[in-house]
Amino acid sequence: MSRRPTIADLARAAGVSVATVDRVLNARHRVREPTAERVIRAADGIGYHAAALLRNRTRADLPERTFSFLLQRQDAFYAQFGADLAAATRALPGFRGKPVVDFAPDLSPAVVAERLLGLGERAHAVAVVSVDHPRVSDAIATLRARGVPTFAILTELGAEAAAPYIGRDNRKEGRTAAWLIAKAARRPGKVGIILGSHRFLCQEIAEISFRAYLRENAPEFTLLEPLVNLEDPRIAYAATQDMIATHRDLVGLYICGGGTEGVIDGARDDPDAGGLAIVCNELTPKSRAGLIDGVLTAVISTPTSLLAERALAAMAGSIGSTHETVQSPVYVPFELYLPTNI
């Protein structure tokens, strides 16, 4: 049976004295935050039995701050992203962070604006995933006037909103998707695009970049007008099957928004979909299965844990700062998944 780690073991692992560990553990005297954090990391690393107590004791004197997040409809991706945002909030070194995660039931700008204002009443900083719309911009301006910094995550908002952006580089995303389809398609032909909404700037930029790459580098492909699925898998399913049935020379499909589950089911259920080069966003259990089964060609995915960490760092740094000092944009590199590396 392995020996239980002692305070002496913890002191050696953290590179501090036993007395310092005792001060952190029993809150006898204040210890510098970097030293306390080193002791906590060492406690986690060696499996010290009082690691949780150490963590609570060192954070007891930190100011409490509330960070609120308004995400889109709660599917597998947003559920994971919400959990990562909550974890990153609680792990903030300078605050006792309290996360509040909300999910908008639809894309309605009026609903988003109303929920944003509600979240801002009890938050020190807010982040939102939203379509670009004057109602949303007005809500953000109201929060800013109250001293509540508001950030756009995953998708940018227009200049009127003046919300700092944290997320993927959507231009690179669109060009990457076009390169993948141009290389993976079995022959030149028609390529379809499915959007969640024309008002998501991330999708607009990705679509423009997708088209620009193919015009420049693969003009033998014909791009169809995009279909909109409102991020709804049921609409996405119908749009996918309609596109396959209408265009017999369809060779590729790019989904640069949500509703991916419907596209995967639609392609899986259609016998004529075999051989299509399909690229979508976000690695979820459904899209992972699509890669394994050969329904999908590639998935361009957001590292949600890293995005959450960078979002919280920016939000925490904005508290008490002027709007002009907030860095924007903050890009997080996307991940590329193929059937060979999942």
Phi and psi restraints in degrees (value plus and minus 20) as a CYANA .aco file:
   2 SER   PHI     -90.9   -50.9
   2 SER   PSI     129.2   169.2
   3 ARG   PHI     -96.9   -56.9
   3 ARG   PSI     120.6   160.6
   4 ARG   PHI     -92.5   -52.5
   4 ARG   PSI     111.1   151.1
   5 PRO   PHI     -80.5   -40.5
   5 PRO   PSI     121.4   161.4
   6 THR   PHI    -125.8   -85.8
   6 THR   PSI     154.4   194.4
   7 ILE   PHI     -80.9   -40.9
   7 ILE   PSI     -57.1   -17.1
   8 ALA   PHI     -83.4   -43.4
   8 ALA   PSI     -60.9   -20.9
   9 ASP   PHI     -81.6   -41.6
   9 ASP   PSI     -62.2   -22.2
  10 LEU   PHI     -85.4   -45.4
  10 LEU   PSI     -61.7   -21.7
  11 ALA   PHI     -80.1   -40.1
  11 ALA   PSI     -64.0   -24.0
  12 ARG   PHI     -83.3   -43.3
  12 ARG   PSI     -63.0   -23.0
  13 ALA   PHI     -84.9   -44.9
  13 ALA   PSI     -53.9   -13.9
  14 ALA   PHI    -109.1   -69.1
  14 ALA   PSI     -31.5     8.5
  15 GLY   PHI      51.1    91.1
  15 GLY   PSI      13.5    53.5
  16 VAL   PHI    -149.9  -109.9
  16 VAL   PSI     157.1   197.1
  17 SER   PHI    -103.1   -63.1
  17 SER   PSI     141.1   181.1
  18 VAL   PHI     -80.8   -40.8
  18 VAL   PSI     -56.2   -16.2
  19 ALA   PHI     -83.2   -43.2
  19 ALA   PSI     -57.1   -17.1
  20 THR   PHI     -86.6   -46.6
  20 THR   PSI     -63.5   -23.5
  21 VAL   PHI     -80.2   -40.2
  21 VAL   PSI     -61.0   -21.0
  22 ASP   PHI     -82.0   -42.0
  22 ASP   PSI     -61.1   -21.1
  23 ARG   PHI     -84.5   -44.5
  23 ARG   PSI     -59.6   -19.6
  24 VAL   PHI     -86.8   -46.8
  24 VAL   PSI     -63.8   -23.8
  25 LEU   PHI     -88.2   -48.2
  25 LEU   PSI     -60.4   -20.4
  26 ASN   PHI    -126.9   -86.9
  26 ASN   PSI     -16.2    23.8
  27 ALA   PHI      33.2    73.2
  27 ALA   PSI      20.3    60.3
  28 ARG   PHI     -93.3   -53.3
  28 ARG   PSI     -64.2   -24.2
  29 HIS   PHI    -159.8  -119.8
  29 HIS   PSI     134.2   174.2
  30 ARG   PHI     -88.7   -48.7
  30 ARG   PSI     115.2   155.2
  31 VAL   PHI    -134.2   -94.2
  31 VAL   PSI     120.7   160.7
  32 ARG   PHI     -75.0   -35.0
  32 ARG   PSI     120.4   160.4
  33 GLU   PHI     -77.2   -37.2
  33 GLU   PSI     -64.6   -24.6
  34 PRO   PHI     -79.3   -39.3
  34 PRO   PSI     -57.4   -17.4
  35 THR   PHI     -87.8   -47.8
  35 THR   PSI     -64.4   -24.4
  36 ALA   PHI     -81.6   -41.6
  36 ALA   PSI     -60.8   -20.8
  37 GLU   PHI     -84.1   -44.1
  37 GLU   PSI     -57.0   -17.0
  38 ARG   PHI     -84.5   -44.5
  38 ARG   PSI     -59.6   -19.6
  39 VAL   PHI     -85.1   -45.1
  39 VAL   PSI     -61.9   -21.9
  40 ILE   PHI     -84.0   -44.0
  40 ILE   PSI     -65.1   -25.1
  41 ARG   PHI     -81.3   -41.3
  41 ARG   PSI     -60.9   -20.9
  42 ALA   PHI     -85.1   -45.1
  42 ALA   PSI     -58.8   -18.8
  43 ALA   PHI     -82.3   -42.3
  43 ALA   PSI     -62.7   -22.7
  44 ASP   PHI     -83.9   -43.9
  44 ASP   PSI     -60.2   -20.2
  45 GLY   PHI     -86.1   -46.1
  45 GLY   PSI     -56.1   -16.1
  46 ILE   PHI    -118.3   -78.3
  46 ILE   PSI     -21.1    18.9
  47 GLY   PHI      53.9    93.9
  47 GLY   PSI      16.2    56.2
  48 TYR   PHI     -85.2   -45.2
  48 TYR   PSI     114.7   154.7
  49 HIS   PHI     -85.7   -45.7
  49 HIS   PSI     -44.5    -4.5
  50 ALA   PHI    -124.3   -84.3
  50 ALA   PSI       7.0    47.0
  51 ALA   PHI     -80.2   -40.2
  51 ALA   PSI     -62.3   -22.3
  52 ALA   PHI     -84.4   -44.4
  52 ALA   PSI     -59.9   -19.9
  53 LEU   PHI     -83.8   -43.8
  53 LEU   PSI     -62.4   -22.4
  54 LEU   PHI     -77.4   -37.4
  54 LEU   PSI     -65.5   -25.5
  55 ARG   PHI     -81.7   -41.7
  55 ARG   PSI     -64.7   -24.7
  56 ASN   PHI     -86.3   -46.3
  56 ASN   PSI     -60.4   -20.4
  57 ARG   PHI     -84.9   -44.9
  57 ARG   PSI     -62.0   -22.0
  58 THR   PHI     -92.1   -52.1
  58 THR   PSI     -42.7    -2.7
  59 ARG   PHI    -117.9   -77.9
  59 ARG   PSI     -24.0    16.0
  60 ALA   PHI     -81.8   -41.8
  60 ALA   PSI     -52.9   -12.9
  61 ASP   PHI    -109.1   -69.1
  61 ASP   PSI     -23.7    16.3
  62 LEU   PHI     -94.4   -54.4
  62 LEU   PSI     127.3   167.3
  63 PRO   PHI     -88.9   -48.9
  63 PRO   PSI     123.0   163.0
  64 GLU   PHI    -107.5   -67.5
  64 GLU   PSI     114.3   154.3
  65 ARG   PHI    -155.4  -115.4
  65 ARG   PSI     120.8   160.8
  66 THR   PHI    -121.7   -81.7
  66 THR   PSI     109.6   149.6
  67 PHE   PHI    -139.1   -99.1
  67 PHE   PSI     102.3   142.3
  68 SER   PHI    -131.0   -91.0
  68 SER   PSI     127.5   167.5
  69 PHE   PHI    -156.1  -116.1
  69 PHE   PSI     109.1   149.1
  70 LEU   PHI    -131.8   -91.8
  70 LEU   PSI      90.1   130.1
  71 LEU   PHI    -127.0   -87.0
  71 LEU   PSI     156.4   196.4
  72 GLN   PHI    -104.6   -64.6
  72 GLN   PSI    -194.5  -154.5
  73 ARG   PHI     -65.5   -25.5
  73 ARG   PSI     117.6   157.6
  74 GLN   PHI     -97.7   -57.7
  74 GLN   PSI      68.0   108.0
  75 ASP   PHI    -124.1   -84.1
  75 ASP   PSI    -188.4  -148.4
  76 ALA   PHI     -81.4   -41.4
  76 ALA   PSI     -60.8   -20.8
  77 PHE   PHI     -86.7   -46.7
  77 PHE   PSI     -70.1   -30.1
  78 TYR   PHI     -91.1   -51.1
  78 TYR   PSI     -49.3    -9.3
  79 ALA   PHI     -83.0   -43.0
  79 ALA   PSI     -63.1   -23.1
  80 GLN   PHI     -87.4   -47.4
  80 GLN   PSI     -63.0   -23.0
  81 PHE   PHI     -83.1   -43.1
  81 PHE   PSI     -60.9   -20.9
  82 GLY   PHI     -81.1   -41.1
  82 GLY   PSI     -61.7   -21.7
  83 ALA   PHI     -84.3   -44.3
  83 ALA   PSI     -59.1   -19.1
  84 ASP   PHI     -87.6   -47.6
  84 ASP   PSI     -58.8   -18.8
  85 LEU   PHI     -83.9   -43.9
  85 LEU   PSI     -61.9   -21.9
  86 ALA   PHI     -83.2   -43.2
  86 ALA   PSI     -63.2   -23.2
  87 ALA   PHI     -84.8   -44.8
  87 ALA   PSI     -61.9   -21.9
  88 ALA   PHI     -86.0   -46.0
  88 ALA   PSI     -53.4   -13.4
  89 THR   PHI     -85.2   -45.2
  89 THR   PSI     -65.5   -25.5
  90 ARG   PHI     -89.5   -49.5
  90 ARG   PSI     -41.9    -1.9
  91 ALA   PHI    -111.9   -71.9
  91 ALA   PSI     -19.5    20.5
  92 LEU   PHI     -76.0   -36.0
  92 LEU   PSI     112.4   152.4
  93 PRO   PHI     -94.8   -54.8
  93 PRO   PSI     -48.8    -8.8
  94 GLY   PHI    -116.4   -76.4
  94 GLY   PSI     -29.8    10.2
  95 PHE   PHI    -156.7  -116.7
  95 PHE   PSI     139.5   179.5
  96 ARG   PHI    -109.0   -69.0
  96 ARG   PSI      75.0   115.0
  97 GLY   PHI     -99.6   -59.6
  97 GLY   PSI     112.3   152.3
  98 LYS   PHI    -131.2   -91.2
  98 LYS   PSI      94.0   134.0
  99 PRO   PHI    -108.3   -68.3
  99 PRO   PSI     121.8   161.8
 100 VAL   PHI    -148.6  -108.6
 100 VAL   PSI      91.9   131.9
 101 VAL   PHI    -131.7   -91.7
 101 VAL   PSI     104.2   144.2
 102 ASP   PHI    -143.3  -103.3
 102 ASP   PSI     134.1   174.1
 103 PHE   PHI    -144.9  -104.9
 103 PHE   PSI     103.1   143.1
 104 ALA   PHI     -92.5   -52.5
 104 ALA   PSI     116.4   156.4
 105 PRO   PHI     -93.1   -53.1
 105 PRO   PSI     -40.3    -0.3
 106 ASP   PHI    -175.5  -135.5
 106 ASP   PSI    -193.9  -153.9
 107 LEU   PHI    -109.3   -69.3
 107 LEU   PSI     -16.6    23.4
 108 SER   PHI     -77.2   -37.2
 108 SER   PSI     102.6   142.6
 109 PRO   PHI     -79.2   -39.2
 109 PRO   PSI     -55.3   -15.3
 110 ALA   PHI     -83.5   -43.5
 110 ALA   PSI     -61.8   -21.8
 111 VAL   PHI     -86.0   -46.0
 111 VAL   PSI     -64.3   -24.3
 112 VAL   PHI     -81.3   -41.3
 112 VAL   PSI     -65.7   -25.7
 113 ALA   PHI     -81.6   -41.6
 113 ALA   PSI     -63.7   -23.7
 114 GLU   PHI     -82.8   -42.8
 114 GLU   PSI     -65.2   -25.2
 115 ARG   PHI     -88.8   -48.8
 115 ARG   PSI     -55.3   -15.3
 116 LEU   PHI     -80.0   -40.0
 116 LEU   PSI     -68.0   -28.0
 117 LEU   PHI     -82.8   -42.8
 117 LEU   PSI     -58.1   -18.1
 118 GLY   PHI     -84.6   -44.6
 118 GLY   PSI     -63.2   -23.2
 119 LEU   PHI     -84.4   -44.4
 119 LEU   PSI     -57.6   -17.6
 120 GLY   PHI     -87.3   -47.3
 120 GLY   PSI     -38.5     1.5
 121 GLU   PHI     -87.5   -47.5
 121 GLU   PSI     -45.3    -5.3
 122 ARG   PHI    -147.0  -107.0
 122 ARG   PSI      -2.7    37.3
 123 ALA   PHI    -136.4   -96.4
 123 ALA   PSI     132.1   172.1
 124 HIS   PHI    -111.3   -71.3
 124 HIS   PSI     -40.4    -0.4
 125 ALA   PHI    -178.3  -138.3
 125 ALA   PSI     129.6   169.6
 126 VAL   PHI    -152.3  -112.3
 126 VAL   PSI     126.5   166.5
 127 ALA   PHI    -151.7  -111.7
 127 ALA   PSI     125.5   165.5
 128 VAL   PHI    -160.8  -120.8
 128 VAL   PSI     123.8   163.8
 129 VAL   PHI    -126.8   -86.8
 129 VAL   PSI      95.9   135.9
 130 SER   PHI    -172.6  -132.6
 130 SER   PSI     134.4   174.4
 131 VAL   PHI     -85.5   -45.5
 131 VAL   PSI     136.8   176.8
 132 ASP   PHI    -106.6   -66.6
 132 ASP   PSI     100.2   140.2
 133 HIS   PHI    -178.3  -138.3
 133 HIS   PSI     127.0   167.0
 134 PRO   PHI     -76.6   -36.6
 134 PRO   PSI     -54.6   -14.6
 135 ARG   PHI     -81.6   -41.6
 135 ARG   PSI     -61.8   -21.8
 136 VAL   PHI     -87.6   -47.6
 136 VAL   PSI     -62.2   -22.2
 137 SER   PHI     -81.0   -41.0
 137 SER   PSI     -60.4   -20.4
 138 ASP   PHI     -84.3   -44.3
 138 ASP   PSI     -60.5   -20.5
 139 ALA   PHI     -83.5   -43.5
 139 ALA   PSI     -61.1   -21.1
 140 ILE   PHI     -86.1   -46.1
 140 ILE   PSI     -59.5   -19.5
 141 ALA   PHI     -82.5   -42.5
 141 ALA   PSI     -57.7   -17.7
 142 THR   PHI     -84.4   -44.4
 142 THR   PSI     -64.4   -24.4
 143 LEU   PHI     -83.9   -43.9
 143 LEU   PSI     -61.6   -21.6
 144 ARG   PHI     -82.5   -42.5
 144 ARG   PSI     -59.3   -19.3
 145 ALA   PHI     -84.1   -44.1
 145 ALA   PSI     -46.9    -6.9
 146 ARG   PHI    -103.8   -63.8
 146 ARG   PSI     -23.4    16.6
 147 GLY   PHI      67.0   107.0
 147 GLY   PSI       0.4    40.4
 148 VAL   PHI    -126.4   -86.4
 148 VAL   PSI      82.7   122.7
 149 PRO   PHI     -83.7   -43.7
 149 PRO   PSI     117.7   157.7
 150 THR   PHI    -148.0  -108.0
 150 THR   PSI     112.5   152.5
 151 PHE   PHI    -136.4   -96.4
 151 PHE   PSI     129.2   169.2
 152 ALA   PHI    -118.4   -78.4
 152 ALA   PSI     104.9   144.9
 153 ILE   PHI    -138.6   -98.6
 153 ILE   PSI     124.8   164.8
 154 LEU   PHI      52.8    92.8
 154 LEU   PSI     -58.6   -18.6
 155 THR   PHI    -157.8  -117.8
 155 THR   PSI     114.6   154.6
 156 GLU   PHI     -89.8   -49.8
 156 GLU   PSI     140.9   180.9
 157 LEU   PHI    -138.2   -98.2
 157 LEU   PSI     139.9   179.9
 158 GLY   PHI     -85.8   -45.8
 158 GLY   PSI     151.9   191.9
 159 ALA   PHI     -79.6   -39.6
 159 ALA   PSI     -52.0   -12.0
 160 GLU   PHI     -82.0   -42.0
 160 GLU   PSI     -54.9   -14.9
 161 ALA   PHI     -91.7   -51.7
 161 ALA   PSI     -52.0   -12.0
 162 ALA   PHI      31.1    71.1
 162 ALA   PSI      19.9    59.9
 163 ALA   PHI    -118.3   -78.3
 163 ALA   PSI     102.0   142.0
 164 PRO   PHI     -76.6   -36.6
 164 PRO   PSI     121.9   161.9
 165 TYR   PHI    -125.9   -85.9
 165 TYR   PSI     117.4   157.4
 166 ILE   PHI    -153.0  -113.0
 166 ILE   PSI      98.4   138.4
 167 GLY   PHI     149.7   189.7
 167 GLY   PSI    -182.1  -142.1
 168 ARG   PHI     -94.1   -54.1
 168 ARG   PSI     141.2   181.2
 169 ASP   PHI    -105.6   -65.6
 169 ASP   PSI      82.1   122.1
 170 ASN   PHI     -90.8   -50.8
 170 ASN   PSI     -45.4    -5.4
 171 ARG   PHI     -85.2   -45.2
 171 ARG   PSI     -67.0   -27.0
 172 LYS   PHI     -84.5   -44.5
 172 LYS   PSI     -56.1   -16.1
 173 GLU   PHI     -80.5   -40.5
 173 GLU   PSI     -68.6   -28.6
 174 GLY   PHI     -83.3   -43.3
 174 GLY   PSI     -61.9   -21.9
 175 ARG   PHI     -87.6   -47.6
 175 ARG   PSI     -56.2   -16.2
 176 THR   PHI     -84.2   -44.2
 176 THR   PSI     -63.3   -23.3
 177 ALA   PHI     -81.7   -41.7
 177 ALA   PSI     -60.6   -20.6
 178 ALA   PHI     -85.7   -45.7
 178 ALA   PSI     -62.0   -22.0
 179 TRP   PHI     -80.0   -40.0
 179 TRP   PSI     -63.8   -23.8
 180 LEU   PHI     -81.6   -41.6
 180 LEU   PSI     -66.3   -26.3
 181 ILE   PHI     -88.8   -48.8
 181 ILE   PSI     -59.8   -19.8
 182 ALA   PHI     -81.5   -41.5
 182 ALA   PSI     -54.6   -14.6
 183 LYS   PHI    -102.3   -62.3
 183 LYS   PSI     -53.2   -13.2
 184 ALA   PHI    -110.9   -70.9
 184 ALA   PSI     -43.4    -3.4
 185 ALA   PHI     -82.7   -42.7
 185 ALA   PSI     120.9   160.9
 186 ARG   PHI     -92.8   -52.8
 186 ARG   PSI     -41.9    -1.9
 187 ARG   PHI    -182.2  -142.2
 187 ARG   PSI     144.0   184.0
 188 PRO   PHI     -84.9   -44.9
 188 PRO   PSI     130.6   170.6
 189 GLY   PHI     154.7   194.7
 189 GLY   PSI    -175.2  -135.2
 190 LYS   PHI    -108.3   -68.3
 190 LYS   PSI     125.3   165.3
 191 VAL   PHI    -145.8  -105.8
 191 VAL   PSI     107.1   147.1
 192 GLY   PHI    -118.4   -78.4
 192 GLY   PSI     136.6   176.6
 193 ILE   PHI    -150.7  -110.7
 193 ILE   PSI     113.8   153.8
 194 ILE   PHI    -141.2  -101.2
 194 ILE   PSI     103.9   143.9
 195 LEU   PHI    -127.2   -87.2
 195 LEU   PSI     137.5   177.5
 196 GLY   PHI    -100.3   -60.3
 196 GLY   PSI     -63.3   -23.3
 197 SER   PHI    -182.2  -142.2
 197 SER   PSI     125.9   165.9
 198 HIS   PHI     -89.5   -49.5
 198 HIS   PSI     -34.1     5.9
 199 ARG   PHI    -115.0   -75.0
 199 ARG   PSI     -20.9    19.1
 200 PHE   PHI    -102.3   -62.3
 200 PHE   PSI      92.5   132.5
 201 LEU   PHI     -85.0   -45.0
 201 LEU   PSI     -51.0   -11.0
 202 CYS   PHI     -80.7   -40.7
 202 CYS   PSI     -60.5   -20.5
 203 GLN   PHI     -94.6   -54.6
 203 GLN   PSI     -55.9   -15.9
 204 GLU   PHI     -81.9   -41.9
 204 GLU   PSI     -66.2   -26.2
 205 ILE   PHI     -86.3   -46.3
 205 ILE   PSI     -61.4   -21.4
 206 ALA   PHI     -83.7   -43.7
 206 ALA   PSI     -61.5   -21.5
 207 GLU   PHI     -84.7   -44.7
 207 GLU   PSI     -66.1   -26.1
 208 ILE   PHI     -80.0   -40.0
 208 ILE   PSI     -63.3   -23.3
 209 SER   PHI     -88.6   -48.6
 209 SER   PSI     -56.7   -16.7
 210 PHE   PHI     -80.4   -40.4
 210 PHE   PSI     -68.7   -28.7
 211 ARG   PHI     -84.0   -44.0
 211 ARG   PSI     -61.9   -21.9
 212 ALA   PHI     -82.9   -42.9
 212 ALA   PSI     -60.4   -20.4
 213 TYR   PHI     -83.7   -43.7
 213 TYR   PSI     -65.7   -25.7
 214 LEU   PHI     -87.6   -47.6
 214 LEU   PSI     -58.1   -18.1
 215 ARG   PHI     -80.8   -40.8
 215 ARG   PSI     -60.0   -20.0
 216 GLU   PHI     -99.2   -59.2
 216 GLU   PSI     -59.6   -19.6
 217 ASN   PHI    -135.1   -95.1
 217 ASN   PSI     -38.2     1.8
 218 ALA   PHI    -163.8  -123.8
 218 ALA   PSI      42.8    82.8
 219 PRO   PHI     -86.8   -46.8
 219 PRO   PSI     -30.2     9.8
 220 GLU   PHI     -91.7   -51.7
 220 GLU   PSI     -31.7     8.3
 221 PHE   PHI    -111.9   -71.9
 221 PHE   PSI     123.3   163.3
 222 THR   PHI    -127.5   -87.5
 222 THR   PSI     104.4   144.4
 223 LEU   PHI    -112.7   -72.7
 223 LEU   PSI     109.2   149.2
 224 LEU   PHI    -104.1   -64.1
 224 LEU   PSI     142.1   182.1
 225 GLU   PHI     -86.9   -46.9
 225 GLU   PSI     120.9   160.9
 226 PRO   PHI     -89.2   -49.2
 226 PRO   PSI     129.0   169.0
 227 LEU   PHI    -124.2   -84.2
 227 LEU   PSI     128.1   168.1
 228 VAL   PHI    -129.6   -89.6
 228 VAL   PSI     112.2   152.2
 229 ASN   PHI    -134.3   -94.3
 229 ASN   PSI     -18.5    21.5
 230 LEU   PHI      35.0    75.0
 230 LEU   PSI       7.7    47.7
 231 GLU   PHI      42.7    82.7
 231 GLU   PSI       1.4    41.4
 232 ASP   PHI    -125.6   -85.6
 232 ASP   PSI      99.0   139.0
 233 PRO   PHI     -77.8   -37.8
 233 PRO   PSI     -52.9   -12.9
 234 ARG   PHI     -86.7   -46.7
 234 ARG   PSI     -62.7   -22.7
 235 ILE   PHI     -88.1   -48.1
 235 ILE   PSI     -58.9   -18.9
 236 ALA   PHI     -82.3   -42.3
 236 ALA   PSI     -59.0   -19.0
 237 TYR   PHI     -80.6   -40.6
 237 TYR   PSI     -69.5   -29.5
 238 ALA   PHI     -84.4   -44.4
 238 ALA   PSI     -60.5   -20.5
 239 ALA   PHI     -84.4   -44.4
 239 ALA   PSI     -59.5   -19.5
 240 THR   PHI     -85.3   -45.3
 240 THR   PSI     -68.3   -28.3
 241 GLN   PHI     -85.6   -45.6
 241 GLN   PSI     -57.2   -17.2
 242 ASP   PHI     -84.8   -44.8
 242 ASP   PSI     -61.7   -21.7
 243 MET   PHI     -85.6   -45.6
 243 MET   PSI     -61.3   -21.3
 244 ILE   PHI     -86.3   -46.3
 244 ILE   PSI     -61.4   -21.4
 245 ALA   PHI     -90.3   -50.3
 245 ALA   PSI     -55.5   -15.5
 246 THR   PHI     -98.8   -58.8
 246 THR   PSI     -55.6   -15.6
 247 HIS   PHI    -136.9   -96.9
 247 HIS   PSI      74.3   114.3
 248 ARG   PHI     -88.9   -48.9
 248 ARG   PSI     -38.8     1.2
 249 ASP   PHI    -119.1   -79.1
 249 ASP   PSI       3.3    43.3
 250 LEU   PHI     -89.3   -49.3
 250 LEU   PSI     109.2   149.2
 251 VAL   PHI    -140.3  -100.3
 251 VAL   PSI     -35.1     4.9
 252 GLY   PHI    -171.8  -131.8
 252 GLY   PSI     137.9   177.9
 253 LEU   PHI    -167.8  -127.8
 253 LEU   PSI     108.6   148.6
 254 TYR   PHI    -138.0   -98.0
 254 TYR   PSI     101.6   141.6
 255 ILE   PHI    -127.6   -87.6
 255 ILE   PSI      87.4   127.4
 256 CYS   PHI    -124.5   -84.5
 256 CYS   PSI      -0.9    39.1
 257 GLY   PHI    -157.7  -117.7
 257 GLY   PSI    -174.3  -134.3
 258 GLY   PHI    -106.8   -66.8
 258 GLY   PSI    -186.8  -146.8
 259 GLY   PHI      55.8    95.8
 259 GLY   PSI      -4.1    35.9
 260 THR   PHI     -79.0   -39.0
 260 THR   PSI     -54.1   -14.1
 261 GLU   PHI     -77.0   -37.0
 261 GLU   PSI     -60.3   -20.3
 262 GLY   PHI     -87.1   -47.1
 262 GLY   PSI     -56.9   -16.9
 263 VAL   PHI     -85.5   -45.5
 263 VAL   PSI     -64.4   -24.4
 264 ILE   PHI     -81.5   -41.5
 264 ILE   PSI     -66.4   -26.4
 265 ASP   PHI     -84.9   -44.9
 265 ASP   PSI     -59.4   -19.4
 266 GLY   PHI     -83.8   -43.8
 266 GLY   PSI     -61.7   -21.7
 267 ALA   PHI     -91.4   -51.4
 267 ALA   PSI     -57.2   -17.2
 268 ARG   PHI     -86.0   -46.0
 268 ARG   PSI     -56.6   -16.6
 269 ASP   PHI    -104.0   -64.0
 269 ASP   PSI     -28.5    11.5
 270 ASP   PHI    -123.4   -83.4
 270 ASP   PSI      97.4   137.4
 271 PRO   PHI     -84.3   -44.3
 271 PRO   PSI     -39.6     0.4
 272 ASP   PHI    -105.6   -65.6
 272 ASP   PSI     -21.2    18.8
 273 ALA   PHI    -105.0   -65.0
 273 ALA   PSI     -29.1    10.9
 274 GLY   PHI     -78.3   -38.3
 274 GLY   PSI     111.0   151.0
 275 GLY   PHI      72.9   112.9
 275 GLY   PSI     -27.7    12.3
 276 LEU   PHI     -86.9   -46.9
 276 LEU   PSI     118.3   158.3
 277 ALA   PHI    -108.0   -68.0
 277 ALA   PSI      90.9   130.9
 278 ILE   PHI    -140.1  -100.1
 278 ILE   PSI     105.3   145.3
 279 VAL   PHI    -140.6  -100.6
 279 VAL   PSI     111.8   151.8
 280 CYS   PHI    -156.9  -116.9
 280 CYS   PSI    -199.5  -159.5
 281 ASN   PHI    -124.6   -84.6
 281 ASN   PSI     130.1   170.1
 282 GLU   PHI      52.7    92.7
 282 GLU   PSI     102.0   142.0
 283 LEU   PHI    -104.3   -64.3
 283 LEU   PSI      90.5   130.5
 284 THR   PHI    -144.7  -104.7
 284 THR   PSI     151.6   191.6
 285 PRO   PHI     -74.1   -34.1
 285 PRO   PSI     -56.7   -16.7
 286 LYS   PHI     -89.7   -49.7
 286 LYS   PSI     -66.7   -26.7
 287 SER   PHI     -91.1   -51.1
 287 SER   PSI     -51.6   -11.6
 288 ARG   PHI     -82.3   -42.3
 288 ARG   PSI     -63.8   -23.8
 289 ALA   PHI     -83.6   -43.6
 289 ALA   PSI     -56.4   -16.4
 290 GLY   PHI     -82.8   -42.8
 290 GLY   PSI     -57.9   -17.9
 291 LEU   PHI     -86.6   -46.6
 291 LEU   PSI     -65.8   -25.8
 292 ILE   PHI     -80.8   -40.8
 292 ILE   PSI     -61.0   -21.0
 293 ASP   PHI    -102.6   -62.6
 293 ASP   PSI     -23.7    16.3
 294 GLY   PHI      62.6   102.6
 294 GLY   PSI     -11.4    28.6
 295 VAL   PHI     -93.8   -53.8
 295 VAL   PSI     -59.1   -19.1
 296 LEU   PHI    -123.5   -83.5
 296 LEU   PSI     129.0   169.0
 297 THR   PHI    -110.8   -70.8
 297 THR   PSI     -61.8   -21.8
 298 ALA   PHI    -179.0  -139.0
 298 ALA   PSI     136.6   176.6
 299 VAL   PHI    -148.9  -108.9
 299 VAL   PSI     105.3   145.3
 300 ILE   PHI    -116.3   -76.3
 300 ILE   PSI      96.0   136.0
 301 SER   PHI    -143.3  -103.3
 301 SER   PSI     128.4   168.4
 302 THR   PHI    -108.7   -68.7
 302 THR   PSI     107.4   147.4
 303 PRO   PHI     -95.2   -55.2
 303 PRO   PSI      70.1   110.1
 304 THR   PHI     -82.9   -42.9
 304 THR   PSI     -53.8   -13.8
 305 SER   PHI     -85.4   -45.4
 305 SER   PSI     -65.0   -25.0
 306 LEU   PHI     -85.8   -45.8
 306 LEU   PSI     -62.7   -22.7
 307 LEU   PHI     -80.4   -40.4
 307 LEU   PSI     -62.1   -22.1
 308 ALA   PHI     -81.9   -41.9
 308 ALA   PSI     -63.7   -23.7
 309 GLU   PHI     -80.6   -40.6
 309 GLU   PSI     -64.4   -24.4
 310 ARG   PHI     -91.5   -51.5
 310 ARG   PSI     -55.1   -15.1
 311 ALA   PHI     -83.6   -43.6
 311 ALA   PSI     -65.6   -25.6
 312 LEU   PHI     -87.6   -47.6
 312 LEU   PSI     -55.8   -15.8
 313 ALA   PHI     -82.3   -42.3
 313 ALA   PSI     -63.3   -23.3
 314 ALA   PHI     -88.2   -48.2
 314 ALA   PSI     -61.6   -21.6
 315 MET   PHI     -86.0   -46.0
 315 MET   PSI     -63.1   -23.1
 316 ALA   PHI     -84.2   -44.2
 316 ALA   PSI     -58.7   -18.7
 317 GLY   PHI     -89.6   -49.6
 317 GLY   PSI     -40.4    -0.4
 318 SER   PHI    -102.0   -62.0
 318 SER   PSI     -37.6     2.4
 319 ILE   PHI     -88.7   -48.7
 319 ILE   PSI      99.8   139.8
 320 GLY   PHI      64.8   104.8
 320 GLY   PSI     -20.5    19.5
 321 SER   PHI    -120.5   -80.5
 321 SER   PSI     142.9   182.9
 322 THR   PHI     -99.7   -59.7
 322 THR   PSI     135.1   175.1
 323 HIS   PHI     -78.9   -38.9
 323 HIS   PSI     -54.1   -14.1
 324 GLU   PHI     -91.2   -51.2
 324 GLU   PSI     -38.6     1.4
 325 THR   PHI    -107.0   -67.0
 325 THR   PSI     -25.9    14.1
 326 VAL   PHI    -100.4   -60.4
 326 VAL   PSI     106.9   146.9
 327 GLN   PHI     -92.1   -52.1
 327 GLN   PSI     117.9   157.9
 328 SER   PHI    -180.9  -140.9
 328 SER   PSI     120.6   160.6
 329 PRO   PHI    -102.2   -62.2
 329 PRO   PSI     141.8   181.8
 330 VAL   PHI    -134.0   -94.0
 330 VAL   PSI      88.5   128.5
 331 TYR   PHI    -111.4   -71.4
 331 TYR   PSI     118.8   158.8
 332 VAL   PHI    -132.9   -92.9
 332 VAL   PSI     105.2   145.2
 333 PRO   PHI     -84.3   -44.3
 333 PRO   PSI     115.2   155.2
 334 PHE   PHI    -102.6   -62.6
 334 PHE   PSI     144.1   184.1
 335 GLU   PHI    -128.5   -88.5
 335 GLU   PSI     128.0   168.0
 336 LEU   PHI    -137.4   -97.4
 336 LEU   PSI     102.3   142.3
 337 TYR   PHI    -134.6   -94.6
 337 TYR   PSI     114.0   154.0
 338 LEU   PHI    -143.0  -103.0
 338 LEU   PSI     148.9   188.9
 339 PRO   PHI     -79.3   -39.3
 339 PRO   PSI     -37.4     2.6
 340 THR   PHI    -111.5   -71.5
 340 THR   PSI     -30.6     9.4
 341 ASN   PHI    -149.9  -109.9
 341 ASN   PSI      -1.8    38.2
